Amino acid sequence: MLDLSTPQAKLGFVIFAGLIGFFLFFPVYWLLISSVKPNAELYLTRPTLFPESFTLDHFRRALFEGGLLLQLGNTLFVSLCSAVLNATLACYAGYSFAKYRYFGRKPIMLLMLSAQMFPFGLLLITLYPSFTTWGLLDTRGGLIISYVVFALPVATYMIYSYFSQIPNELIEAARADGAGDLRIFHTIVLPISIAPVVTVVLYSFMWSWNDLLYSLTLIVSEDKRTVGPGLLLTYLNDSKADWGGAMAGSLLASLPVIVGFILLQRFFIQGVTAGAVK
Amino acid sequence: MSDLSASPTAAPRRISPHAKRGGVKAGENRFGILLLIPALTAFGLVVLFPFLEALRLSFYEFTIQMMSPEFVGLDNFRRILTDPTIIGSFVTTLIFVSLTTFFSITIGLGWALILNHPFRGQAMLRGLSLLPWVMPAVVAAFLWGWIFNSRYGLLNSLALDFGLIEYPVAYLSTNAGAMAAVVITKTWLSVPLFMAFFIAGLQNLDREQIEAARVDGAGNFHVLKDHVLPHLRPVMMVTVVLGIVGNLQHFDTIWALTGGGPVRATTVLSIEVYRRAFEQWDIGMAATVGVVWVATILPPAYFYLRQLMMRAE
């Protein structure tokens, strides 16, 4: 599309690519090397761009001297539960919107999709006392319920777009063979929808894993704390300013989402931007 | 991550002509409603009920000293109009949202155009480019906080090397520096998503039309201006709206990076509401500011939802 046959065009292309690439990737590289530089090399007014010495001490401190290990476990539990629950609710709702016709379908769908525009910070104000009343404050259950709902609009729409493409003939043929609605969904529709379902699970998992606002506010006890607030409370008010530990902890906290993302990248990009091409 | 949204322009493609009316026969539709119940219940409990409750509380005075809320009519709204600190956070929000949306989209578009050009390692680079987007907000805040660090930060070191500054600067302690830092951090997190949208939008660009324009002597600039950008307009509209809605609500990286400071320099509405509710425990005012906040989100959100529903059958 771009014509790079002239040297000026080529040069411009390389400069722009270099600048944006530097902006996107250099911070990641900086995170990596800052987590393995020993303190003597870390705290320099002119930091070294290539580490001259190497240590895993920051990782040891981050993992074993703070509560990071426990927090990683908590976050994994909360994120897995909410991802699976979210995908389940989104699949049922998306299938209902895509393959059934009933009075009020469109308004209900609009209402559910609109959940994205309510700022979560506002909902938190009144959710907090309600959760206290319902006994959900400072529980993993409360956090899981919030995450399930907040990822629901996007997840439902993703899966709805996919289900809409499944030909009705397939469903009607199964029905003619005497299969019930629930059975058709579970044995015919779901097995051919693995990719979008996996995308929704990962999307919802990432949502829960990366959240700060809700986990910071709804969880009070240290033993239930998740990584977001965990990192923040460990390193932010830290008078020692342990940046090495903060970088190592950050890296460990990002690892699960990065690995999940790399494994499922192909599905994911398709899912999120699917149909942006029309 | 509320700005992530699936396939805003996804049109469910119709595979068979019978799919036009969609769905199954009327008799079985009760089952469709049944399928909705779990999602609707959860939605009502966590979104609808808290929102209506917040709407109600915006007409009440309710602080930590009070046993129960007291009805004050429109008093809270009047206070917003006369309180310079709250008006200040609206202005701060406007600055943060416009800068972040503008930079994320411009850089996202630029990067998509670059990655659309075939070269070795292109596919891998596309995948890698999405990395910042999957990082937790706190991690992004830490990382950029470390880069902006006044004593040991990379930015100061580079700026000194290039002779841009003479002495190290404490960026996060100045109003403009702190705003720049939160804008840059959020932009860094958002570029990948917008890039993905633009790359998807570039897939079905009419290459023959561009070839023809080339033959007529059009340069890169004209091809971009007359062919590529008009083609990307629908995607552009969606990303702008998504960016605005997402940035209007953004809390996590700002809270972790500056906490809304120094003083109030980066106190956007999300921080304002959070502080009022969970530091000053002034629930009534927090709810009122929150309701006005929703009102600012409504116009772009309406536009976006209309797009989604128009494509829904």
Interface residues (C-beta under 8 A of the other chain):
Chain A: M1 L2 D3 L4 A9 F13 F16 A17 I20 F23 L24 F25 P27 V28 W30 L31 S34 L42 Y43 L44 T45 R46 P47 T88 L89 A90 Y92 A93 Y95 S96 F97 A98 K99 Y100 R101 Y102 R105 K106 I108 M109 L110 L111 M112 L113 S114 A115 Q116 M117 F118 P119 F120 G121 L122 L123 L124 I125 T126 L127 Y128 S130 I145 S146 V148 V149 F150 L152 V154 A155 T156 Y157 M158 Y160 S161 S164 Q165 I166 P167 N168 E169 I171 E172 R175 D181 L182 Y203 M206 W207 W209 N210 D211 L212 L213 L216 T217 V227 G228 P229 L231 L232 Y235 L236 W243 A246 M247 S250 L251 A253 S254 V257 I258 F261 I262 Q265 I269 G271 V272 T273 A274 G275 A276 V277 K278
Chain B: M1 S2 L4 S5 A6 S7 P8 T9 A10 A11 P12 R13 I15 S16 H18 A19 R21 G22 G23 V24 A26 E28 N29 R30 F31 G32 I33 L35 L36 P38 A39 L40 A42 F43 L45 V46 V47 L48 F49 P50 F51 E53 A54 L57 I107 G110 W111 L113 I114 N116 H117 G127 L128 S129 L130 L131 P132 V134 M135 P136 A137 V138 V139 F142 L143 W144 W146 I147 N149 R151 Y152 L154 N156 S157 L160 D161 P168 W188 V191 P192 L193 A196 F197 I199 A200 G201 L202 Q203 N204 L205 R207 I210 R214 G219 N220 V223 V228 P234 V235 V238 V245 L248 Q249 F251 D252 W255 A256 L269 S270 V273 Y274 A277 F278 I283 A286 A287 G290 V291 W293 V294 I297 L298 A301 L305 L308 M309 A312 E313
